[in-house]
Amino acid sequence: MKCVLATNNRHKRDELAAILADAGLDTLALTTLRDHPGVAPAAETGVTFLENARLKALAASQQTGEFALADDSGLVVDALNGAPGIHSARYAGPDARDRDRIEKLLRSMSDVPVANRSARFVCAMVVAGDCGVLLEAEASCAGRVASEPYGGGGFGYDPVFFLPDRGKTMAEVGQDVKNRISHRARAVHMLRDGLLKLMREHG
């Protein structure tokens, strides 16, 4: 079954492909928006992760004629009233790098004690086709914001997302572990049965 991942993010594409394979969904013929240069990315005008994931999946499916899988994800920090939230990728400006976003986050939390640094990664995932939204799920992974970056794995905010039960940041646990415990992995597994059904029906 052909399925376009509604993203231009290479890291996200590679991570999703690995998670889907681990879930037994490795026969999906995956492309990304990079493989469809005429497709315009959706304007992320939603006010929730789920709304933005729906917008991205529908836009990709309508423009490519294929099934589309989109995720909208980010870091929700309690001490910052939920920020950066749906603005996680643009938290330090439209052209900022991961390092810039992390630096801004740590500056914003410089006076926040460890006990109040709780946070969670959230992922909303949507599958759309020519009939509209077909599947959707939202999952999270709890942790806290570290005082400084640790580890060289992952991407985004992974170096400052500390997992208390493992004593490491998401960037330190290794990709195999991340692909089992992350918010994105949990969302894929919530959609697994529905995706398998679609694959059986559409080859």
Contacts in CASP RR format, 6 or more apart in sequence:
PFRMAT RR
TARGET T0000
AUTHOR 0000-0000-0000
METHOD contacts of the structure
MODEL  1
MKCVLATNNRHKRDELAAILADAGLDTLALTTLRDHPGVAPAAETGVTFL
ENARLKALAASQQTGEFALADDSGLVVDALNGAPGIHSARYAGPDARDRD
RIEKLLRSMSDVPVANRSARFVCAMVVAGDCGVLLEAEASCAGRVASEPY
GGGGFGYDPVFFLPDRGKTMAEVGQDVKNRISHRARAVHMLRDGLLKLMR
EHG
1 27 0 8 1.000
1 28 0 8 1.000
1 29 0 8 1.000
1 67 0 8 1.000
1 198 0 8 1.000
1 199 0 8 1.000
1 202 0 8 1.000
1 203 0 8 1.000
2 29 0 8 1.000
2 31 0 8 1.000
2 66 0 8 1.000
2 67 0 8 1.000
3 28 0 8 1.000
3 29 0 8 1.000
3 30 0 8 1.000
3 31 0 8 1.000
3 66 0 8 1.000
3 67 0 8 1.000
3 68 0 8 1.000
3 69 0 8 1.000
3 127 0 8 1.000
4 30 0 8 1.000
4 31 0 8 1.000
4 32 0 8 1.000
4 33 0 8 1.000
4 35 0 8 1.000
4 36 0 8 1.000
4 60 0 8 1.000
4 61 0 8 1.000
4 64 0 8 1.000
4 66 0 8 1.000
4 67 0 8 1.000
4 68 0 8 1.000
4 69 0 8 1.000
5 12 0 8 1.000
5 13 0 8 1.000
5 16 0 8 1.000
5 30 0 8 1.000
5 31 0 8 1.000
5 32 0 8 1.000
5 33 0 8 1.000
5 68 0 8 1.000
5 69 0 8 1.000
5 70 0 8 1.000
6 33 0 8 1.000
6 41 0 8 1.000
6 42 0 8 1.000
6 56 0 8 1.000
6 57 0 8 1.000
6 59 0 8 1.000
6 60 0 8 1.000
6 68 0 8 1.000
6 69 0 8 1.000
6 70 0 8 1.000
7 13 0 8 1.000
7 32 0 8 1.000
7 33 0 8 1.000
7 56 0 8 1.000
7 70 0 8 1.000
7 71 0 8 1.000
8 32 0 8 1.000
8 33 0 8 1.000
8 34 0 8 1.000
8 41 0 8 1.000
10 34 0 8 1.000
11 154 0 8 1.000
11 155 0 8 1.000
11 156 0 8 1.000
12 71 0 8 1.000
12 155 0 8 1.000
13 30 0 8 1.000
13 32 0 8 1.000
15 154 0 8 1.000
15 175 0 8 1.000
15 178 0 8 1.000
15 179 0 8 1.000
15 184 0 8 1.000
16 30 0 8 1.000
16 69 0 8 1.000
16 71 0 8 1.000
16 184 0 8 1.000
16 188 0 8 1.000
17 30 0 8 1.000
18 175 0 8 1.000
18 179 0 8 1.000
19 179 0 8 1.000
19 182 0 8 1.000
19 184 0 8 1.000
19 185 0 8 1.000
19 188 0 8 1.000
20 26 0 8 1.000
20 28 0 8 1.000
20 30 0 8 1.000
20 188 0 8 1.000
22 179 0 8 1.000
22 180 0 8 1.000
22 185 0 8 1.000
23 188 0 8 1.000
23 189 0 8 1.000
23 192 0 8 1.000
24 192 0 8 1.000
25 188 0 8 1.000
25 192 0 8 1.000
25 195 0 8 1.000
25 196 0 8 1.000
25 199 0 8 1.000
27 199 0 8 1.000
28 195 0 8 1.000
28 199 0 8 1.000
31 66 0 8 1.000
33 39 0 8 1.000
33 41 0 8 1.000
33 60 0 8 1.000
36 60 0 8 1.000
36 63 0 8 1.000
36 64 0 8 1.000
38 63 0 8 1.000
39 59 0 8 1.000
39 60 0 8 1.000
39 63 0 8 1.000
39 64 0 8 1.000
40 59 0 8 1.000
40 63 0 8 1.000
41 56 0 8 1.000
41 59 0 8 1.000
42 52 0 8 1.000
42 55 0 8 1.000
42 56 0 8 1.000
42 58 0 8 1.000
42 59 0 8 1.000
42 60 0 8 1.000
43 55 0 8 1.000
44 52 0 8 1.000
44 55 0 8 1.000
44 56 0 8 1.000
44 72 0 8 1.000
44 86 0 8 1.000
45 52 0 8 1.000
45 55 0 8 1.000
46 52 0 8 1.000
46 55 0 8 1.000
46 86 0 8 1.000
47 86 0 8 1.000
48 86 0 8 1.000
48 124 0 8 1.000
49 72 0 8 1.000
49 73 0 8 1.000
49 74 0 8 1.000
49 85 0 8 1.000
49 86 0 8 1.000
49 122 0 8 1.000
49 123 0 8 1.000
49 124 0 8 1.000
49 138 0 8 1.000
50 72 0 8 1.000
50 124 0 8 1.000
50 126 0 8 1.000
50 136 0 8 1.000
50 138 0 8 1.000
52 72 0 8 1.000
52 86 0 8 1.000
52 124 0 8 1.000
53 70 0 8 1.000
53 71 0 8 1.000
53 72 0 8 1.000
53 124 0 8 1.000
53 125 0 8 1.000
53 126 0 8 1.000
53 136 0 8 1.000
54 70 0 8 1.000
54 126 0 8 1.000
54 128 0 8 1.000
54 133 0 8 1.000
54 136 0 8 1.000
56 68 0 8 1.000
56 70 0 8 1.000
56 72 0 8 1.000
56 126 0 8 1.000
57 68 0 8 1.000
57 69 0 8 1.000
57 70 0 8 1.000
57 126 0 8 1.000
57 127 0 8 1.000
57 128 0 8 1.000
57 129 0 8 1.000
57 133 0 8 1.000
58 68 0 8 1.000
58 128 0 8 1.000
58 132 0 8 1.000
58 133 0 8 1.000
59 68 0 8 1.000
60 66 0 8 1.000
60 68 0 8 1.000
60 70 0 8 1.000
60 128 0 8 1.000
61 67 0 8 1.000
61 68 0 8 1.000
61 128 0 8 1.000
61 129 0 8 1.000
61 130 0 8 1.000
61 132 0 8 1.000
62 130 0 8 1.000
65 129 0 8 1.000
65 130 0 8 1.000
66 129 0 8 1.000
67 127 0 8 1.000
67 128 0 8 1.000
67 129 0 8 1.000
67 134 0 8 1.000
67 198 0 8 1.000
67 202 0 8 1.000
68 127 0 8 1.000
68 128 0 8 1.000
68 129 0 8 1.000
69 125 0 8 1.000
69 126 0 8 1.000
69 127 0 8 1.000
70 125 0 8 1.000
70 126 0 8 1.000
70 128 0 8 1.000
71 123 0 8 1.000
71 124 0 8 1.000
71 125 0 8 1.000
71 126 0 8 1.000
71 184 0 8 1.000
71 187 0 8 1.000
72 86 0 8 1.000
72 123 0 8 1.000
72 124 0 8 1.000
73 88 0 8 1.000
73 121 0 8 1.000
73 122 0 8 1.000
73 123 0 8 1.000
73 124 0 8 1.000
73 183 0 8 1.000
73 184 0 8 1.000
74 84 0 8 1.000
74 85 0 8 1.000
74 86 0 8 1.000
74 88 0 8 1.000
74 89 0 8 1.000
74 121 0 8 1.000
74 122 0 8 1.000
74 123 0 8 1.000
74 157 0 8 1.000
75 84 0 8 1.000
75 85 0 8 1.000
75 88 0 8 1.000
75 105 0 8 1.000
75 119 0 8 1.000
75 120 0 8 1.000
75 121 0 8 1.000
75 122 0 8 1.000
75 157 0 8 1.000
75 161 0 8 1.000
76 82 0 8 1.000
76 83 0 8 1.000
76 85 0 8 1.000
76 119 0 8 1.000
76 120 0 8 1.000
76 121 0 8 1.000
76 122 0 8 1.000
76 140 0 8 1.000
77 83 0 8 1.000
77 84 0 8 1.000
77 85 0 8 1.000
77 105 0 8 1.000
77 109 0 8 1.000
77 117 0 8 1.000
77 118 0 8 1.000
77 119 0 8 1.000
77 145 0 8 1.000
78 116 0 8 1.000
78 118 0 8 1.000
78 119 0 8 1.000
79 109 0 8 1.000
79 112 0 8 1.000
79 116 0 8 1.000
79 117 0 8 1.000
79 118 0 8 1.000
79 145 0 8 1.000
80 108 0 8 1.000
80 109 0 8 1.000
83 91 0 8 1.000
83 108 0 8 1.000
84 91 0 8 1.000
84 101 0 8 1.000
84 105 0 8 1.000
85 122 0 8 1.000
88 101 0 8 1.000
88 157 0 8 1.000
89 101 0 8 1.000
90 96 0 8 1.000
91 101 0 8 1.000
91 104 0 8 1.000
91 105 0 8 1.000
92 100 0 8 1.000
92 101 0 8 1.000
92 103 0 8 1.000
92 104 0 8 1.000
93 100 0 8 1.000
96 104 0 8 1.000
98 155 0 8 1.000
98 156 0 8 1.000
98 157 0 8 1.000
101 156 0 8 1.000
101 157 0 8 1.000
102 149 0 8 1.000
102 156 0 8 1.000
102 157 0 8 1.000
102 159 0 8 1.000
102 160 0 8 1.000
105 145 0 8 1.000
105 157 0 8 1.000
105 160 0 8 1.000
106 145 0 8 1.000
106 147 0 8 1.000
106 148 0 8 1.000
106 160 0 8 1.000
109 117 0 8 1.000
109 145 0 8 1.000
112 145 0 8 1.000
114 144 0 8 1.000
114 147 0 8 1.000
117 144 0 8 1.000
117 145 0 8 1.000
117 146 0 8 1.000
118 142 0 8 1.000
118 143 0 8 1.000
118 144 0 8 1.000
119 142 0 8 1.000
119 143 0 8 1.000
119 144 0 8 1.000
119 145 0 8 1.000
119 161 0 8 1.000
120 140 0 8 1.000
120 141 0 8 1.000
120 142 0 8 1.000
120 143 0 8 1.000
120 183 0 8 1.000
121 140 0 8 1.000
121 141 0 8 1.000
121 157 0 8 1.000
121 161 0 8 1.000
121 170 0 8 1.000
121 182 0 8 1.000
121 183 0 8 1.000
122 138 0 8 1.000
122 139 0 8 1.000
122 140 0 8 1.000
122 183 0 8 1.000
123 138 0 8 1.000
123 139 0 8 1.000
123 140 0 8 1.000
123 182 0 8 1.000
123 183 0 8 1.000
123 184 0 8 1.000
123 186 0 8 1.000
123 187 0 8 1.000
124 136 0 8 1.000
124 137 0 8 1.000
124 138 0 8 1.000
124 187 0 8 1.000
125 136 0 8 1.000
125 137 0 8 1.000
125 138 0 8 1.000
125 139 0 8 1.000
125 184 0 8 1.000
125 187 0 8 1.000
125 188 0 8 1.000
125 190 0 8 1.000
125 191 0 8 1.000
126 133 0 8 1.000
126 135 0 8 1.000
126 136 0 8 1.000
127 133 0 8 1.000
127 134 0 8 1.000
127 135 0 8 1.000
127 136 0 8 1.000
127 191 0 8 1.000
127 195 0 8 1.000
127 198 0 8 1.000
128 134 0 8 1.000
134 198 0 8 1.000
135 191 0 8 1.000
135 194 0 8 1.000
135 195 0 8 1.000
135 198 0 8 1.000
136 191 0 8 1.000
137 187 0 8 1.000
137 190 0 8 1.000
137 191 0 8 1.000
138 187 0 8 1.000
139 183 0 8 1.000
139 184 0 8 1.000
139 186 0 8 1.000
139 187 0 8 1.000
139 190 0 8 1.000
140 183 0 8 1.000
140 186 0 8 1.000
141 181 0 8 1.000
141 182 0 8 1.000
141 183 0 8 1.000
141 186 0 8 1.000
143 161 0 8 1.000
143 162 0 8 1.000
143 163 0 8 1.000
143 164 0 8 1.000
144 161 0 8 1.000
144 162 0 8 1.000
144 164 0 8 1.000
145 160 0 8 1.000
145 161 0 8 1.000
145 162 0 8 1.000
146 159 0 8 1.000
146 160 0 8 1.000
146 161 0 8 1.000
146 162 0 8 1.000
146 169 0 8 1.000
148 160 0 8 1.000
149 159 0 8 1.000
149 160 0 8 1.000
149 169 0 8 1.000
149 171 0 8 1.000
150 159 0 8 1.000
150 160 0 8 1.000
150 162 0 8 1.000
150 168 0 8 1.000
150 169 0 8 1.000
150 171 0 8 1.000
150 172 0 8 1.000
151 159 0 8 1.000
151 169 0 8 1.000
151 171 0 8 1.000
151 172 0 8 1.000
152 159 0 8 1.000
152 171 0 8 1.000
152 172 0 8 1.000
153 159 0 8 1.000
153 171 0 8 1.000
153 172 0 8 1.000
153 174 0 8 1.000
153 175 0 8 1.000
154 170 0 8 1.000
154 171 0 8 1.000
154 174 0 8 1.000
154 175 0 8 1.000
154 178 0 8 1.000
157 170 0 8 1.000
158 169 0 8 1.000
158 170 0 8 1.000
158 171 0 8 1.000
158 178 0 8 1.000
159 169 0 8 1.000
159 170 0 8 1.000
159 171 0 8 1.000
160 169 0 8 1.000
161 169 0 8 1.000
161 170 0 8 1.000
161 171 0 8 1.000
162 168 0 8 1.000
162 169 0 8 1.000
163 169 0 8 1.000
163 170 0 8 1.000
163 173 0 8 1.000
163 181 0 8 1.000
166 173 0 8 1.000
166 177 0 8 1.000
170 178 0 8 1.000
170 182 0 8 1.000
173 181 0 8 1.000
178 185 0 8 1.000
179 185 0 8 1.000
END
